[in-house]
Amino acid sequence: MPHPPRASQRITAAVTAWTDVVAGPGRRGEFAFTLGRREIGHLHGDRAAHFVFPRAVWDELIAQGRIEPHPVFPDTRGPAARRIQTDADVVDVIALMRLNYDRARARRARLSPSRLGTA
């Protein structure tokens, strides 16, 4: 009997199905998801996901218990972490990546073609 997909495999399949998302090794050994030059989040194996959110969004997500401060920047609002231990964590990591994806897509749409370097 085949093994069920690991958390990172499930997250990767979901996130890379979104238009223009690219996944691959990051600069520090993480597995990053990007839209253009903007990272929407990254994974550390099957155990943790890291993100950066605007301060107001970060405050709301912390209050909801959906994220915790990033372990490298524990006193900084913005960088965030989410442990991956259950199926519910996998679903929420995908939802958190989607928050950043939607923000990045909206930002891209606001930029004029000339600012993107295309005609």
C-alpha positions in Angstrom: 0.0 0.0 0.0 1.4 3.4 -0.9 2.3 5.9 1.8 0.1 9.1 2.0 1.8 12.2 0.7 3.9 14.1 3.3 2.9 17.5 4.5 5.4 19.3 2.3 4.2 17.3 -0.7 0.6 18.3 -0.1 1.5 21.9 0.5 3.7 22.0 -2.6 1.0 20.5 -4.8 -1.6 23.0 -3.7 0.6 26.1 -3.8 2.2 25.4 -7.2 -1.2 24.9 -8.7 -1.7 28.7 -8.4 -0.9 30.8 -11.5 2.7 31.8 -11.8 3.9 30.3 -8.5 7.4 28.8 -8.7 8.8 26.5 -6.0 12.4 25.4 -5.3 15.4 25.7 -3.1 15.8 29.0 -1.3 19.0 30.8 -0.4 19.3 29.3 3.0 18.3 25.6 2.5 14.6 26.2 2.8 12.0 25.3 0.1 10.6 28.6 -1.1 7.4 29.5 -3.0 7.6 32.7 -5.1 5.5 34.8 -7.3 7.9 36.8 -9.5 10.6 38.0 -7.1 8.3 38.0 -4.1 8.4 35.0 -1.7 5.0 34.1 -0.4 6.4 31.6 2.1 8.8 28.7 2.6 9.0 25.3 4.2 11.5 23.7 6.4 10.8 20.1 5.5 7.5 18.7 6.9 7.7 20.5 10.2 7.5 24.3 9.8 6.5 27.1 7.4 7.7 30.6 7.5 6.1 33.8 6.1 6.3 37.6 6.3 3.1 39.5 6.7 2.3 43.2 7.0 2.2 44.2 10.7 -1.6 44.6 10.9 -2.1 41.1 9.3 0.6 39.6 11.5 -1.2 41.1 14.6 -4.5 39.6 13.6 -3.0 36.2 12.8 -1.1 36.1 16.1 -4.4 37.0 18.0 -6.1 34.1 16.2 -3.3 31.7 17.1 -2.6 30.9 13.5 1.0 31.9 13.6 3.8 32.6 16.1 6.8 34.9 16.0 9.6 33.7 13.7 12.3 32.0 15.8 15.1 34.0 14.3 13.2 37.3 14.7 11.1 36.7 17.9 10.7 40.4 18.7 9.8 41.6 15.2 6.2 41.9 13.9 6.0 40.6 10.4 8.2 37.5 10.1 6.1 34.5 11.2 6.2 30.7 11.7 3.7 28.0 11.7 4.4 24.5 13.0 3.2 21.6 10.9 2.0 18.7 13.0 -1.5 17.8 11.9 -3.7 17.8 8.8 -5.3 21.0 10.0 -1.9 22.6 10.1 -1.3 21.6 6.5 -4.6 23.2 5.5 -3.9 26.4 7.4 -0.3 26.7 6.0 -1.9 26.5 2.5 -4.4 29.2 3.5 -1.6 31.4 4.9 0.4 31.1 1.7 -2.8 32.0 -0.2 -3.0 35.2 1.9 0.4 36.2 0.7 -0.2 35.0 -2.9 -3.4 37.1 -3.1 -1.6 40.2 -1.8 1.3 39.7 -4.3 -1.1 39.3 -7.2 -3.0 42.4 -6.2 0.3 44.3 -6.0 1.3 43.1 -9.4 -2.1 44.1 -10.9 -1.6 47.7 -9.5 1.8 48.1 -11.2 1.6 49.5 -14.7 3.3 47.5 -17.5 6.0 50.1 -17.8 7.0 49.7 -14.1 7.2 45.9 -14.6 9.7 46.4 -17.4 7.3 45.1 -20.1 5.7 46.9 -23.0 
